[in-house]
Amino acid sequence: MPSSQPPPQSPPRPADRKASENTQLPEDLAVIVVDHGSRRAESNRLLLDVVDAFRRLGLYAIVEPAHMELAEPSLATAYERCVAAGARRIVVFPYFLSPGRHWSQDIPALAAAAASQHPGTTYLVAAPLGLHPLMLRIMDERIRHCLDHAQGAAGQCSICQDMEGCQFRQAPGAKPS
């Protein structure tokens, strides 16, 4: 027989609470932003651009890029750079949209291997970007810009430079209109 009582309200999850911007960050804290890595140099350069922009925010004294594989700097190299700059606590931020094997297994294993070379350090593998409310805005902005570009109302974005992105294409076998 179903209960007539409403389901209990669960407390807000930590991710649902806004982090305090007034949180005092330790001086020995570093951030490594890690992506998968690619054989395409322009894909790897994008991470460098992201890290450079994040660094310019001035939120963290030490910020380093890393690729899981296929390109340098590796996570081990980035960890070494952080320690050389004075870090003792390192946050490894996966520049991924969703959790998966890379987040739950591969990156923690790479971080552990890097940390093992630097006794006295600690590390945290942060959650990936996930479904943050701002991601929905970013999706809408990107879609609108691409539509505008495809219709000739906007120029190419920096992502599509020198590529054939953001254009409508005919479905295979369709008759041109």
HELIX and SHEET records of a PDB file:
HELIX    1   1 PRO A   14  ASP A   16  5                                   3    
HELIX    2   2 ALA A   41  ARG A   56  1                                  16    
HELIX    3   3 LEU A   75  ALA A   84  1                                  10    
HELIX    4   4 ARG A  101  ARG A  101  1                                   1    
HELIX    5   5 HIS A  102  ASP A  106  3                                   5    
HELIX    6   6 ILE A  107  SER A  116  1                                  10    
HELIX    7   7 PRO A  133  ALA A  150  1                                  18    
SHEET    1   A 4 ILE A  62  HIS A  67  0                                        
SHEET    2   A 4 LEU A  29  ASP A  35  1                                        
SHEET    3   A 4 ARG A  89  PRO A  94  1                                        
SHEET    4   A 4 THR A 122  VAL A 125  1                                        
END                                                                             
